[in-house]
């Protein structure tokens, strides 16, 4: 149960990062959630990619830990 929240957070980060990166690639002027940074296209795209990677790693790690905890019970 304790890993379910971190897995949901990882999936949320993955979805938001991927959606923002795809939107930015289609329309370079729409920076999405990171528009307040005024960092430009490249930096913003890089940040979205980092968010996607963090979300994927967090979701995968949480899933593995939840499966391992379930086997121990």
PyMOL commands that set and color helices and strands:
alter all, ss='L'
color gray80, all
select helices_A, chain A and resi 2-26+32-37+41-72
alter helices_A, ss='H'
color red, helices_A
deselect
rebuild
show_as cartoon
